[in-house]
Amino acid sequence: MRDDARPMETAGQEPRVEAHLRALHAYWNEARRGQDVPRRADIDPRRIEPLLSNAFIAERIAPGVTRLRVAGMHLSEIMGMEVRGMPLSCLIAPPARDAFALHLVDLFEGPTTLRMELRSPGTLGRPEMHATLVMLPLRSDLGDVSRTLGCLVTRGASGRAPRRFEIMSCRATSVAGIEEAGDFQVLPGGLCGTDRGRSKNRGRAYLQLVT
């Protein structure tokens, strides 16, 4: 991971970030097909291509505990290691993990959608960093709500890995209360590591599957 990666220009990127996140939520809502929660098998990665580097799918393995099964490369970049197979809480600062676990219980048992605003404090070699984490519940092939489609979009230079985040706020919305989303379009171009000064020969964003 490079320490000299250019920071995202937040002022110019923020409307684009929000448009991508709204498009992700709209696609998840479309995949419901009249159900409360869509199935994992109904999610087509091609429909969220601009966010693939930032996206992930996690599996619930116990109340408040999830394991990353699929992860875009940006998550591995900010952690400085391969994150697939690791608990999702690896991204969260230890003092905030109990609160994070309670939010995960709401996500699956509600079920609810979650949007968290996160902050990683600045230290030597690590400039202050902000992020938005969105998690949308999914059903497994067995029909239980035990998967989540998520997306982590960061703002600012990553600095030295690993980066872990405090929870600044969390908005939980009951799936039962979600109205049909409007028509949103997925914008071309992603919010991945290749947009932050890294080499272009790394290719476009991709997801990695735990076998």
Short mmCIF file of the C-alpha atoms (twelve columns), coordinates in Angstrom:
data_MODEL
# 
_entry.id   MODEL 
# 
loop_
_atom_site.group_PDB 
_atom_site.id 
_atom_site.type_symbol 
_atom_site.label_atom_id 
_atom_site.label_alt_id 
_atom_site.label_comp_id 
_atom_site.label_asym_id 
_atom_site.label_seq_id 
_atom_site.Cartn_x 
_atom_site.Cartn_y 
_atom_site.Cartn_z 
_atom_site.pdbx_PDB_model_num 
ATOM 1   C CA . MET A 1   0.000   0.000   0.000   1 
ATOM 2   C CA . ARG A 2   1.345   3.445   -0.901  1 
ATOM 3   C CA . ASP A 3   1.556   6.180   1.722   1 
ATOM 4   C CA . ASP A 4   1.598   8.929   -0.926  1 
ATOM 5   C CA . ALA A 5   -1.843  8.155   -2.350  1 
ATOM 6   C CA . ARG A 6   -3.653  11.373  -3.186  1 
ATOM 7   C CA . PRO A 7   -6.641  12.217  -0.970  1 
ATOM 8   C CA . MET A 8   -10.081 12.281  -2.506  1 
ATOM 9   C CA . GLU A 9   -11.275 15.846  -3.130  1 
ATOM 10  C CA . THR A 10  -14.294 15.647  -0.881  1 
ATOM 11  C CA . ALA A 11  -15.965 18.855  -1.989  1 
ATOM 12  C CA . GLY A 12  -16.158 17.691  -5.577  1 
ATOM 13  C CA . GLN A 13  -16.758 14.024  -4.852  1 
ATOM 14  C CA . GLU A 14  -19.486 14.209  -2.202  1 
ATOM 15  C CA . PRO A 15  -22.465 14.524  -4.603  1 
ATOM 16  C CA . ARG A 16  -21.028 11.660  -6.641  1 
ATOM 17  C CA . VAL A 17  -20.561 9.531   -3.515  1 
ATOM 18  C CA . GLU A 18  -24.171 10.100  -2.508  1 
ATOM 19  C CA . ALA A 19  -25.404 9.298   -6.016  1 
ATOM 20  C CA . HIS A 20  -23.527 5.994   -6.002  1 
ATOM 21  C CA . LEU A 21  -24.847 5.057   -2.556  1 
ATOM 22  C CA . ARG A 22  -28.416 5.933   -3.522  1 
ATOM 23  C CA . ALA A 23  -28.037 3.828   -6.664  1 
ATOM 24  C CA . LEU A 24  -26.799 0.900   -4.569  1 
ATOM 25  C CA . HIS A 25  -29.806 1.164   -2.270  1 
ATOM 26  C CA . ALA A 26  -32.141 1.471   -5.267  1 
ATOM 27  C CA . TYR A 27  -30.686 -1.685  -6.821  1 
ATOM 28  C CA . TRP A 28  -31.078 -3.588  -3.531  1 
ATOM 29  C CA . ASN A 29  -34.679 -2.367  -3.376  1 
ATOM 30  C CA . GLU A 30  -35.283 -3.513  -6.953  1 
ATOM 31  C CA . ALA A 31  -33.844 -6.950  -6.125  1 
ATOM 32  C CA . ARG A 32  -36.459 -7.382  -3.389  1 
ATOM 33  C CA . ARG A 33  -39.077 -8.131  -6.072  1 
ATOM 34  C CA . GLY A 34  -41.926 -7.615  -3.658  1 
ATOM 35  C CA . GLN A 35  -40.192 -9.438  -0.795  1 
ATOM 36  C CA . ASP A 36  -38.941 -7.854  2.397   1 
ATOM 37  C CA . VAL A 37  -35.311 -8.828  1.790   1 
ATOM 38  C CA . PRO A 38  -33.687 -10.004 -1.473  1 
ATOM 39  C CA . ARG A 39  -31.706 -13.220 -1.726  1 
ATOM 40  C CA . ARG A 40  -27.948 -13.260 -2.018  1 
ATOM 41  C CA . ALA A 41  -28.315 -15.090 -5.348  1 
ATOM 42  C CA . ASP A 42  -30.365 -12.179 -6.724  1 
ATOM 43  C CA . ILE A 43  -27.455 -9.740  -6.443  1 
ATOM 44  C CA . ASP A 44  -25.615 -9.247  -9.739  1 
ATOM 45  C CA . PRO A 45  -22.178 -7.615  -9.213  1 
ATOM 46  C CA . ARG A 46  -22.381 -6.090  -12.672 1 
ATOM 47  C CA . ARG A 47  -25.226 -3.876  -11.482 1 
ATOM 48  C CA . ILE A 48  -23.010 -2.226  -8.845  1 
ATOM 49  C CA . GLU A 49  -19.798 -2.113  -10.857 1 
ATOM 50  C CA . PRO A 50  -18.818 1.478   -9.912  1 
ATOM 51  C CA . LEU A 51  -18.742 0.442   -6.250  1 
ATOM 52  C CA . LEU A 52  -17.210 -3.023  -6.545  1 
ATOM 53  C CA . SER A 53  -13.894 -1.953  -5.046  1 
ATOM 54  C CA . ASN A 54  -15.734 -0.617  -1.998  1 
ATOM 55  C CA . ALA A 55  -18.375 -3.352  -1.716  1 
ATOM 56  C CA . PHE A 56  -18.522 -6.504  0.356   1 
ATOM 57  C CA . ILE A 57  -20.802 -9.360  1.349   1 
ATOM 58  C CA . ALA A 58  -20.633 -10.579 4.925   1 
ATOM 59  C CA . GLU A 59  -22.197 -13.618 6.578   1 
ATOM 60  C CA . ARG A 60  -23.698 -13.686 10.042  1 
ATOM 61  C CA . ILE A 61  -22.003 -16.409 12.083  1 
ATOM 62  C CA . ALA A 62  -23.346 -15.451 15.537  1 
ATOM 63  C CA . PRO A 63  -25.449 -12.631 17.009  1 
ATOM 64  C CA . GLY A 64  -23.461 -9.457  16.440  1 
ATOM 65  C CA . VAL A 65  -20.655 -11.273 14.581  1 
ATOM 66  C CA . THR A 66  -20.155 -11.392 10.815  1 
ATOM 67  C CA . ARG A 67  -17.463 -12.775 8.526   1 
ATOM 68  C CA . LEU A 68  -16.417 -11.167 5.247   1 
ATOM 69  C CA . ARG A 69  -17.028 -13.637 2.454   1 
ATOM 70  C CA . VAL A 70  -16.625 -11.245 -0.476  1 
ATOM 71  C CA . ALA A 71  -14.566 -8.065  -0.339  1 
ATOM 72  C CA . GLY A 72  -13.582 -5.339  -2.767  1 
ATOM 73  C CA . MET A 73  -9.895  -4.525  -2.864  1 
ATOM 74  C CA . HIS A 74  -10.273 -1.106  -1.215  1 
ATOM 75  C CA . LEU A 75  -11.124 -2.808  2.082   1 
ATOM 76  C CA . SER A 76  -7.904  -4.795  1.884   1 
ATOM 77  C CA . GLU A 77  -5.957  -1.652  0.993   1 
ATOM 78  C CA . ILE A 78  -7.069  0.323   4.043   1 
ATOM 79  C CA . MET A 79  -6.374  -2.673  6.297   1 
ATOM 80  C CA . GLY A 80  -3.059  -3.505  4.647   1 
ATOM 81  C CA . MET A 81  -3.969  -7.185  4.369   1 
ATOM 82  C CA . GLU A 82  -6.408  -9.596  2.753   1 
ATOM 83  C CA . VAL A 83  -9.693  -9.202  4.632   1 
ATOM 84  C CA . ARG A 84  -11.841 -11.990 3.208   1 
ATOM 85  C CA . GLY A 85  -12.579 -14.501 5.919   1 
ATOM 86  C CA . MET A 86  -12.014 -11.893 8.643   1 
ATOM 87  C CA . PRO A 87  -14.752 -10.505 10.909  1 
ATOM 88  C CA . LEU A 88  -16.307 -7.307  9.595   1 
ATOM 89  C CA . SER A 89  -15.502 -5.723  12.960  1 
ATOM 90  C CA . CYS A 90  -11.809 -5.691  11.960  1 
ATOM 91  C CA . LEU A 91  -12.617 -2.323  10.375  1 
ATOM 92  C CA . ILE A 92  -13.935 -0.936  13.666  1 
ATOM 93  C CA . ALA A 93  -11.859 0.463   16.533  1 
ATOM 94  C CA . PRO A 94  -11.968 -1.886  19.569  1 
ATOM 95  C CA . PRO A 95  -13.833 0.570   21.888  1 
ATOM 96  C CA . ALA A 96  -16.684 0.797   19.329  1 
ATOM 97  C CA . ARG A 97  -17.062 -2.917  18.631  1 
ATOM 98  C CA . ASP A 98  -19.740 -3.614  21.246  1 
ATOM 99  C CA . ALA A 99  -21.944 -0.879  19.772  1 
ATOM 100 C CA . PHE A 100 -21.182 -2.184  16.276  1 
ATOM 101 C CA . ALA A 101 -22.271 -5.689  17.314  1 
ATOM 102 C CA . LEU A 102 -25.610 -4.335  18.563  1 
ATOM 103 C CA . HIS A 103 -26.182 -2.605  15.221  1 
ATOM 104 C CA . LEU A 104 -25.479 -5.910  13.454  1 
ATOM 105 C CA . VAL A 105 -28.136 -7.605  15.595  1 
ATOM 106 C CA . ASP A 106 -30.635 -4.981  14.395  1 
ATOM 107 C CA . LEU A 107 -29.505 -5.462  10.793  1 
ATOM 108 C CA . PHE A 108 -30.329 -9.160  10.705  1 
ATOM 109 C CA . GLU A 109 -33.097 -9.506  13.274  1 
ATOM 110 C CA . GLY A 110 -35.048 -6.372  12.327  1 
ATOM 111 C CA . PRO A 111 -34.262 -6.643  9.603   1 
ATOM 112 C CA . THR A 112 -33.039 -3.094  9.041   1 
ATOM 113 C CA . THR A 113 -30.774 -1.203  6.698   1 
ATOM 114 C CA . LEU A 114 -27.856 0.600   8.307   1 
ATOM 115 C CA . ARG A 115 -25.903 3.700   7.385   1 
ATOM 116 C CA . MET A 116 -22.976 4.617   9.624   1 
ATOM 117 C CA . GLU A 117 -20.777 7.678   9.522   1 
ATOM 118 C CA . LEU A 118 -17.269 6.697   10.639  1 
ATOM 119 C CA . ARG A 119 -14.055 8.451   11.609  1 
ATOM 120 C CA . SER A 120 -10.484 7.232   11.889  1 
ATOM 121 C CA . PRO A 121 -8.492  9.721   14.024  1 
ATOM 122 C CA . GLY A 122 -5.256  11.122  12.699  1 
ATOM 123 C CA . THR A 123 -1.953  9.819   14.079  1 
ATOM 124 C CA . LEU A 124 1.635   9.765   12.849  1 
ATOM 125 C CA . GLY A 125 1.548   8.683   9.222   1 
ATOM 126 C CA . ARG A 126 -2.244  8.431   9.307   1 
ATOM 127 C CA . PRO A 127 -4.208  11.586  8.440   1 
ATOM 128 C CA . GLU A 128 -7.729  11.850  9.814   1 
ATOM 129 C CA . MET A 129 -10.067 9.869   7.616   1 
ATOM 130 C CA . HIS A 130 -13.851 9.760   7.329   1 
ATOM 131 C CA . ALA A 131 -16.040 7.050   5.831   1 
ATOM 132 C CA . THR A 132 -19.620 6.033   5.180   1 
ATOM 133 C CA . LEU A 133 -20.610 2.410   5.759   1 
ATOM 134 C CA . VAL A 134 -23.882 1.144   4.283   1 
ATOM 135 C CA . MET A 135 -25.230 -2.351  5.019   1 
ATOM 136 C CA . LEU A 136 -28.315 -3.909  3.424   1 
ATOM 137 C CA . PRO A 137 -29.693 -7.282  4.590   1 
ATOM 138 C CA . LEU A 138 -29.871 -10.344 2.326   1 
ATOM 139 C CA . ARG A 139 -31.332 -13.838 2.598   1 
ATOM 140 C CA . SER A 140 -29.149 -16.897 2.166   1 
ATOM 141 C CA . ASP A 141 -30.042 -19.761 -0.155  1 
ATOM 142 C CA . LEU A 142 -31.792 -21.325 2.855   1 
ATOM 143 C CA . GLY A 143 -34.049 -18.295 3.209   1 
ATOM 144 C CA . ASP A 144 -32.723 -16.910 6.501   1 
ATOM 145 C CA . VAL A 145 -31.576 -13.294 6.816   1 
ATOM 146 C CA . SER A 146 -27.889 -14.007 7.417   1 
ATOM 147 C CA . ARG A 147 -26.051 -12.070 4.699   1 
ATOM 148 C CA . THR A 148 -25.465 -8.395  4.113   1 
ATOM 149 C CA . LEU A 149 -24.523 -6.406  1.034   1 
ATOM 150 C CA . GLY A 150 -22.324 -3.563  2.209   1 
ATOM 151 C CA . CYS A 151 -20.247 -0.693  0.947   1 
ATOM 152 C CA . LEU A 152 -17.486 1.316   2.625   1 
ATOM 153 C CA . VAL A 153 -16.617 4.633   0.990   1 
ATOM 154 C CA . THR A 154 -13.718 6.546   2.539   1 
ATOM 155 C CA . ARG A 155 -12.737 10.202  2.229   1 
ATOM 156 C CA . GLY A 156 -9.144  11.322  2.433   1 
ATOM 157 C CA . ALA A 157 -5.724  9.730   2.123   1 
ATOM 158 C CA . SER A 158 -5.428  6.313   3.739   1 
ATOM 159 C CA . GLY A 159 -1.926  6.742   5.120   1 
ATOM 160 C CA . ARG A 160 -0.321  3.800   6.877   1 
ATOM 161 C CA . ALA A 161 -2.426  0.671   7.262   1 
ATOM 162 C CA . PRO A 162 -4.321  -0.593  9.083   1 
ATOM 163 C CA . ARG A 163 -7.063  2.000   9.532   1 
ATOM 164 C CA . ARG A 164 -9.896  1.381   11.995  1 
ATOM 165 C CA . PHE A 165 -12.932 3.541   12.557  1 
ATOM 166 C CA . GLU A 166 -14.997 5.009   15.362  1 
ATOM 167 C CA . ILE A 167 -18.783 5.188   14.892  1 
ATOM 168 C CA . MET A 168 -19.886 8.819   14.783  1 
ATOM 169 C CA . SER A 169 -23.547 8.112   13.998  1 
ATOM 170 C CA . CYS A 170 -25.802 5.317   12.783  1 
ATOM 171 C CA . ARG A 171 -29.144 5.474   11.014  1 
ATOM 172 C CA . ALA A 172 -31.187 2.264   11.102  1 
ATOM 173 C CA . THR A 173 -34.276 1.965   8.912   1 
ATOM 174 C CA . SER A 174 -36.735 -0.890  9.270   1 
ATOM 175 C CA . VAL A 175 -37.095 -2.842  6.037   1 
ATOM 176 C CA . ALA A 176 -40.844 -2.933  6.620   1 
ATOM 177 C CA . GLY A 177 -40.953 0.856   6.446   1 
ATOM 178 C CA . ILE A 178 -38.917 1.339   3.300   1 
ATOM 179 C CA . GLU A 179 -40.926 2.750   0.436   1 
ATOM 180 C CA . GLU A 180 -40.197 2.014   -3.172  1 
ATOM 181 C CA . ALA A 181 -37.068 3.877   -4.255  1 
ATOM 182 C CA . GLY A 182 -37.125 6.333   -7.101  1 
ATOM 183 C CA . ASP A 183 -35.339 5.784   -10.376 1 
ATOM 184 C CA . PHE A 184 -31.594 6.110   -9.877  1 
ATOM 185 C CA . GLN A 185 -28.863 5.282   -12.331 1 
ATOM 186 C CA . VAL A 186 -25.492 3.781   -11.468 1 
ATOM 187 C CA . LEU A 187 -22.865 6.278   -12.590 1 
ATOM 188 C CA . PRO A 188 -19.853 5.199   -14.632 1 
ATOM 189 C CA . GLY A 189 -16.510 5.221   -12.879 1 
ATOM 190 C CA . GLY A 190 -15.892 3.932   -9.387  1 
ATOM 191 C CA . LEU A 191 -14.752 5.151   -6.003  1 
ATOM 192 C CA . CYS A 192 -11.943 2.630   -5.781  1 
ATOM 193 C CA . GLY A 193 -8.248  2.725   -5.039  1 
ATOM 194 C CA . THR A 194 -7.392  3.445   -8.678  1 
ATOM 195 C CA . ASP A 195 -9.080  6.862   -8.244  1 
ATOM 196 C CA . ARG A 196 -6.735  7.805   -5.412  1 
ATOM 197 C CA . GLY A 197 -3.427  8.060   -7.211  1 
ATOM 198 C CA . ARG A 198 -2.563  4.382   -7.551  1 
ATOM 199 C CA . SER A 199 -1.270  2.787   -10.689 1 
ATOM 200 C CA . LYS A 200 -3.771  2.394   -13.493 1 
ATOM 201 C CA . ASN A 201 -2.424  -1.037  -14.397 1 
ATOM 202 C CA . ARG A 202 -4.117  -2.559  -11.367 1 
ATOM 203 C CA . GLY A 203 -7.227  -2.963  -13.434 1 
ATOM 204 C CA . ARG A 204 -10.836 -2.269  -12.581 1 
ATOM 205 C CA . ALA A 205 -12.392 -3.056  -9.277  1 
ATOM 206 C CA . TYR A 206 -13.296 -6.600  -8.421  1 
ATOM 207 C CA . LEU A 207 -14.768 -8.725  -5.679  1 
ATOM 208 C CA . GLN A 208 -13.026 -11.697 -4.121  1 
ATOM 209 C CA . LEU A 209 -14.948 -14.803 -3.088  1 
ATOM 210 C CA . VAL A 210 -14.160 -17.042 -0.158  1 
ATOM 211 C CA . THR A 211 -14.242 -20.630 -1.406  1 
# 
